[in-house]
Amino acid sequence: MIFGPSVLHTKLRREIWQMRGQLLAIALVIAGGIAVCLMSLVNYSSLTATRDQYYQEHQFADVFVSVKRAPRHVLQTVSELPGVTRLSGRVEGAAKLNLPDYDEPVSAHLVSVPPAGQPEVNQLYVRQGRLPSATHANEVAIIGSFADAHQLTLDDSFNAIINGRQQTLKIVGIVESPEFIYVIPPGGMLPDYQRFGVLWLNQEALAAAMDMRGAFNSLVLQIDPRHPVEDVIDPLDRLLARYGSTGAFARADQFSHRFLSDELEQLKAMAIIFPSIFMGVAMFLLNVVVTRLISTQREIVAILKAFGYSNGQIGWHYSQLVLAIAFTGLAIGCASGLWLGHRLGELYMDYYRFPSLLFRINPWWLALLALISMAVALLGGWRSIRAAAALPPAEAMQPESPARYRITITERLLGWVRFHQPSRMIVRQLARKPGRTALSVFGIAMATAIVVVGNFQFSSVSLMVHTQFARVQKQDLTATLTDPVNPTALYGMARQSGVRYVEGRRAVTVELVNEHRRWRTVLTGLPRDAKLQFVVNQDLENVAIPSAGLLVTDFLAKALNVETGDTVRVRVLEGRRPELDLTVAGVTSEFLGVGAYMNLTAMNKALREGPRVNQMLMNLAPEQTNTVYQELRDTPGVMATNLRQAMLDSFFETLARTFLTYTFIISLLGGIIAFGVIYNTARISLAERGRDLASLRVLGYSHNEVAHILLGELAILLLLGIPLGWAVGFGLASFVVTAMQTELYRVPLVLTGQTLALAANVVILSALISGFITWWRLRKLDLVAVLKTRE
């Protein structure tokens, strides 16, 4: 027991109480690392377990494939393929919706459900109501995110244009699907719950609306876990090629699953990176505190050894002090980490819309974190504890050898400056103990770096927003067409009232292949004189689209292991599905998504087609936007519309909300670390020099002059430590940025003056608070004790 009846335990209790402020500050640093780690691990494991259970209970597909039109009898042949355990042949389509009291364009993805209700694969979780009945063609179930965005409830009705025909749909169910955890509109990169939703209709009703009676155009399959998925995809592609298949792909390439997995992997990376930084600072701080504490107790160590205490007992005594700090930090960190993890999990639940959160706490994590925190504490104080335990009694009873007082290099360099006496004392104290000064400066630098790492992402997200929605996309609206059309259709749209400018582009779903590496993405053809859509590099400069060949992003180039001049096989997954060998003409950078670009004319030529576009980008007159929305809603060939402002709002409502909430927590804990470092630096200096400072008071120095000596040292340490902290923060931020790259977004490394100033202000504020506490303690120094002779 730490608090036992022995003399050493009594001494330990008293020291812990006397140093409670310092020890609590160090414990908070350890608690910060534990809290961040536990919060991230709890969220990662809980969300992963929730996702896996959701997938399993609702039979999420392993393989997906779309076709132009295939007769339903083909399903029997597919079911006989080796490895196939379940399958569902569906009808999918698109619709434009007309919602009451909402003027902006709304589109939807339509999916059929069989007459029996739940499909064999990709079953639905019914939040409210029921699934559409086979006897009522106008019944529909809607995804929960869309229902919440428009406050739709059961029995509400709205009009929909399906395959050019308008009909009224009645809501009978509000559902969620493992296939649409991440709901992205066609042509979009981010969720837009107000303007895009997923609807489920009865199979016969949707087949009739889409002219698909007796046929299907979508197929999802589950595969025996013991059977390789690739061994099913190849024969499936050969079987469905005659029916216009766009190519089967595995769950790993499914849009929603891929983005969700990237988010979870990023959360896992955060659980490793930030706690490692926090724990490193805690170990350093413990080393400094324990070293200085033991150095002030040489006489006490000597007396204990003279009374017969062994080296092991002395070492264990100081180890108990360190472990008490670690245990306190562990307790605070576990409690706060679990609480933050639960709160952050609820936030992610609103984002991902799982039916329920499977909150997971692995006891082995707590044991591992306890072991790590204890090990960090012992490693931090190990050197000093070993030195104290090995100190011979006779040597320990002697005071430390007096310092060699000589003119230092620093004093020679600053000899021309006329310091008054307190300032001269400050310079001498720092210059004559360079090792201790360097450690203090490094501690302040690490505190500054922690705050920089916690806050740089706010500026980075702002740059992402500015780049994507101000420099890259300048259109107000993008209309995605059902089929490619001749660019002459742009002239007709440009003459519409409210349209100021319109230009076209073409987006084609492709699979890029280089040796064994492959990537499904969208190849975008941009006109040479584009005014509304640009590609920019890391310096935010416009990148010219090459006249021939591909322009790919660096993320995609790395995934495919290609560089400029290499040849890539491009498998087009639409239309006649040609396979092209194209040269990589350039590599650029993007913050959102994974893109591949071509010159529009060269792209149509490579596809052996005439001039074609399937997206229209428009700038609108603000006072006539509703007129344009109505025109697009009534235009049969328009499949979906995306508003730039809507994507911007969606970014802050979804991605930025969860991302910046996590960052805010990191920033807050970074501020706690900064305070812990600064406070301990000030208190340890006071403990070491308390006798000298009290002697100065006896000799006639005022309280403020004595405080100037101590706090002046802290000010110089701040002046040296903060710029170094900015440099260290830049290095740590670079590491964080590299580790957190995902397909959905790559956080750029942006260190603005505002971020650096915030880090400096946090450290300075911590210094002011610590300085005030130190100043107050100086007033309470026992001057009589100074007159006693040190034995």
C-alpha positions, 0 to 999 in steps of 0.5 A, spaced: 500 500 500 502 506 498 499 510 504 501 505 509 503 506 516 511 507 515 515 513 516 516 513 508 509 512 507 507 518 512 513 522 508 510 520 501 503 523 503 505 529 506 509 531 499 503 529 495 499 534 499 505 539 499 506 538 491 498 537 490 498 543 485 504 541 481 502 533 481 495 535 479 498 539 473 502 533 471 497 528 472 492 532 467 497 531 462 497 524 463 489 524 463 489 528 457 493 523 453 489 517 456 482 521 455 484 522 447 486 515 446 480 512 450 475 517 446 478 515 440 478 507 441 471 507 444 469 511 438 473 507 433 471 500 436 464 502 437 462 504 430 466 499 427 462 494 432 456 497 430 457 497 423 459 490 422 453 488 426 448 492 422 451 489 416 450 482 418 443 483 421 441 486 415 445 482 410 449 487 407 451 485 400 458 483 398 458 484 390 454 489 387 453 490 379 448 494 375 446 492 368 442 496 362 436 491 362 436 483 364 430 478 364 429 475 371 430 468 369 438 470 369 437 470 377 437 463 377 443 462 373 447 467 377 445 463 384 448 457 381 455 460 381 460 457 386 460 462 392 453 465 391 449 464 398 444 470 397 442 475 391 437 480 390 435 482 383 432 489 383 430 495 379 433 502 380 431 509 378 431 516 379 426 521 380 425 528 381 420 530 387 416 536 388 415 537 396 410 542 399 413 549 401 420 547 398 422 551 392 429 548 390 430 542 386 430 535 389 432 528 386 431 521 389 434 515 388 429 509 387 430 502 389 425 496 389 423 492 394 420 485 393 412 483 394 414 479 400 417 485 403 424 485 406 429 483 400 434 477 401 440 482 401 441 489 403 435 489 408 432 495 411 431 497 418 424 500 419 424 506 424 417 507 423 411 504 419 412 499 414 415 497 407 410 498 401 405 493 400 404 490 393 397 492 392 398 499 393 403 502 387 403 509 390 406 507 397 413 509 398 418 508 404 423 514 405 430 514 408 430 517 415 435 523 413 431 525 408 425 525 412 428 529 418 431 534 413 424 535 411 420 533 417 416 528 413 412 523 417 407 517 415 401 518 411 405 525 408 404 525 400 408 528 395 409 528 387 414 525 383 416 525 376 419 518 375 421 516 368 418 522 365 411 521 368 408 524 374 405 521 380 403 522 387 407 518 393 404 516 400 409 515 405 408 509 409 415 507 412 421 511 414 427 506 414 435 506 414 439 501 409 446 499 410 447 500 403 446 508 404 449 510 410 453 515 406 448 518 401 451 522 396 447 525 390 449 524 383 455 528 381 456 530 388 461 529 393 458 530 400 451 528 403 445 533 401 439 531 405 435 536 403 436 535 396 437 528 395 434 522 398 433 514 397 426 512 396 423 504 396 417 502 392 414 496 391 417 492 385 412 491 381 410 499 381 417 501 380 418 496 374 412 499 371 414 506 372 421 504 369 419 499 363 422 494 367 417 489 367 420 482 368 427 485 368 432 488 373 437 493 372 441 492 379 443 486 382 446 485 389 449 478 392 452 475 398 458 471 398 460 465 402 466 468 406 470 462 405 470 463 397 474 469 394 470 475 392 474 475 385 472 468 383 465 470 383 466 477 380 469 474 373 464 469 371 459 474 373 461 479 369 462 474 363 454 472 364 452 479 365 456 483 359 450 481 354 445 485 358 449 492 359 453 490 365 457 496 368 462 491 371 461 488 378 465 490 384 466 488 391 464 491 398 470 495 398 469 499 392 462 500 394 461 508 395 458 508 402 462 503 405 468 506 402 467 512 405 465 510 412 471 505 412 476 511 411 472 515 416 473 509 421 481 508 419 482 516 420 479 515 427 484 509 428 490 514 426 487 519 431 487 514 437 495 513 436 498 520 433 495 524 439 496 520 445 503 519 443 504 526 443 501 527 449 504 521 453 511 524 450 510 530 453 508 527 460 514 523 460 518 529 459 515 533 464 515 527 469 523 527 468 524 534 469 519 534 476 522 528 479 529 530 477 529 537 481 525 534 486 530 529 488 535 534 487 532 538 493 532 532 498 539 530 498 539 531 505 533 527 506 536 521 502 542 521 506 538 521 513 534 515 511 540 511 509 543 513 515 537 510 519 538 504 515 533 504 509 536 500 503 537 503 496 531 499 494 526 502 499 529 509 497 528 507 490 521 504 491 519 510 495 520 515 489 517 510 485 511 510 489 510 518 488 511 517 480 506 511 480 501 516 484 501 521 479 500 516 474 494 513 477 491 520 478 492 521 471 489 514 469 483 515 473 481 522 471 483 520 463 479 514 463 473 517 466 473 523 462 475 519 456 469 514 457 464 520 457 467 524 451 467 518 447 460 517 449 458 524 447 462 524 441 459 517 439 452 520 439 454 525 434 457 520 430 450 517 430 447 523 428 452 523 422 452 515 420 444 514 422 446 507 425 439 504 428 443 504 435 450 505 437 453 498 440 458 502 445 464 497 446 469 498 452 474 493 452 477 491 459 484 490 455 484 497 453 483 499 460 489 494 462 493 496 457 492 504 458 494 503 465 500 499 463 502 504 459 501 510 463 505 507 469 510 505 464 511 512 462 511 515 469 517 510 471 521 511 465 520 519 466 523 518 473 527 512 472 534 516 471 533 520 477 530 515 482 536 510 480 541 516 482 537 517 488 537 510 490 545 509 489 547 515 492 552 513 498 550 516 505 556 520 506 556 523 499 548 525 500 549 528 507 554 533 504 551 539 500 551 539 492 558 542 490 558 549 489 557 552 482 563 555 478 561 562 478 565 565 472 563 569 466 559 565 461 559 566 454 552 569 454 554 575 459 560 576 455 556 577 449 551 581 453 556 585 456 554 592 452 547 591 455 547 595 462 542 590 466 540 592 473 542 587 478 535 583 478 536 582 470 543 580 471 541 575 476 536 572 471 541 572 465 546 568 470 541 563 472 539 561 465 546 561 462 550 557 468 545 552 468 544 551 460 542 544 461 536 545 465 534 552 461 534 547 455 529 542 458 525 548 460 525 551 453 523 545 450 518 543 455 515 550 453 516 548 446 512 542 446 506 545 450 506 550 444 507 545 439 501 541 442 496 547 441 499 548 434 497 541 432 490 541 436 488 548 432 491 548 425 486 544 422 481 549 423 485 553 418 486 547 414 478 546 413 477 553 411 482 553 406 479 546 403 472 550 403 475 556 400 479 552 395 473 547 393 467 552 393 470 558 391 476 557 386 475 550 383 467 550 383 464 557 381 458 555 378 451 556 382 448 549 380 450 543 376 445 539 372 446 532 371 443 529 365 440 522 364 444 521 358 449 524 354 447 530 349 450 534 344 453 541 347 448 544 342 443 543 348 447 548 352 444 554 348 437 552 349 438 552 356 442 559 356 436 562 353 432 560 359 430 566 364 435 567 370 441 563 367 446 568 366 452 563 363 452 555 362 457 550 360 458 543 359 462 537 361 462 530 361 463 525 367 464 517 366 464 512 371 471 508 369 476 503 372 483 505 372 488 499 372 495 499 372 498 492 373 494 489 379 492 496 382 485 498 380 481 504 382 473 505 380 472 513 380 469 518 375 473 521 369 471 528 368 472 531 361 472 539 361 472 544 356 479 548 354 475 554 355 472 552 362 470 558 366 466 555 372 470 548 373 477 548 374 483 544 377 488 547 382 494 545 385 497 545 392 499 553 391 491 554 389 494 556 381 489 553 376 492 547 372 491 547 365 488 540 362 492 537 357 490 537 350 491 529 350 492 524 356 490 524 363 490 529 369 490 525 375 490 527 383 496 525 387 492 521 391 490 517 385 497 517 382 500 514 389 494 509 389 495 506 382 503 507 383 503 511 376 507 518 375 507 523 369 508 519 362 506 512 364 500 509 361 494 507 364 488 502 362 482 505 362 475 501 363 469 505 361 463 502 365 458 506 361 455 505 354 459 500 349 464 500 355 471 501 351 477 499 354 483 505 353 490 505 354 491 513 356 498 516 358 498 520 364 500 527 362 500 530 369 499 530 376 496 535 381 493 535 388 486 536 390 483 536 397 476 533 396 475 527 392 479 523 388 479 525 381 481 524 374 481 529 368 481 530 360 480 535 355 473 534 353 474 534 346 480 529 347 475 524 351 469 524 346 474 522 341 477 517 345 470 514 346 469 514 339 463 519 340 461 525 337 461 531 342 457 529 348 456 532 355 452 530 361 452 535 366 451 542 365 454 548 370 450 554 370 451 561 374 444 564 375 441 570 377 439 570 384 432 573 383 430 568 378 433 562 381 426 559 383 424 560 375 430 556 373 429 550 379 422 549 376 424 549 369 429 544 371 424 540 375 420 539 368 425 538 364 425 530 362 432 529 361 435 532 367 436 526 373 439 531 378 441 538 380 446 540 385 447 547 388 454 549 390 451 553 396 448 546 398 454 542 398 457 548 402 452 547 407 452 540 407 460 540 408 459 544 415 453 540 417 456 533 416 464 533 415 466 539 418 461 538 424 464 531 426 471 533 424 472 540 428 468 537 434 474 532 435 479 537 433 476 542 439 477 537 444 484 536 442 485 543 442 482 543 449 486 538 452 492 541 448 491 547 453 491 543 459 498 540 457 500 547 456 498 549 463 501 543 466 508 545 463 508 552 464 505 551 471 510 546 473 516 550 470 514 556 475 513 552 481 519 548 480 523 554 479 520 557 486 522 550 490 529 550 487 530 558 489 525 559 494 531 560 499 535 564 495 529 569 493 527 569 501 535 571 502 534 577 498 528 579 501 532 579 508 537 583 504 532 589 503 529 587 496 522 588 495 517 583 493 516 585 486 524 585 485 524 578 487 518 576 483 521 580 477 527 575 478 523 569 478 518 571 473 523 574 468 526 567 467 519 565 465 518 570 460 525 569 457 524 561 457 517 563 453 521 568 448 525 562 447 520 556 447 514 559 443 518 560 436 521 553 437 514 550 439 512 553 432 517 549 428 516 543 432 508 544 431 509 544 424 513 538 424 508 534 428 502 537 424 506 535 417 506 528 420 498 528 422 496 531 415 500 525 412 497 520 417 490 522 416 489 522 408 483 519 406 479 518 399 474 523 401 478 529 403 486 530 404 487 536 410 492 541 407 497 543 412 496 550 413 499 554 419 496 561 419 498 567 423 492 566 427 494 559 429 501 561 431 498 567 435 493 562 438 498 557 440 502 563 443 496 566 447 494 559 450 502 559 453 502 566 455 495 565 458 498 559 462 504 563 464 500 569 467 496 564 471 502 560 473 506 567 474 500 570 479 500 563 483 508 564 484 507 571 485 502 570 491 506 564 494 513 569 494 509 573 499 508 567 503 515 565 504 518 564 511 523 569 512 525 566 518 527 560 516 532 563 511 536 565 517 537 558 519 543 555 518 543 549 513 546 543 516 
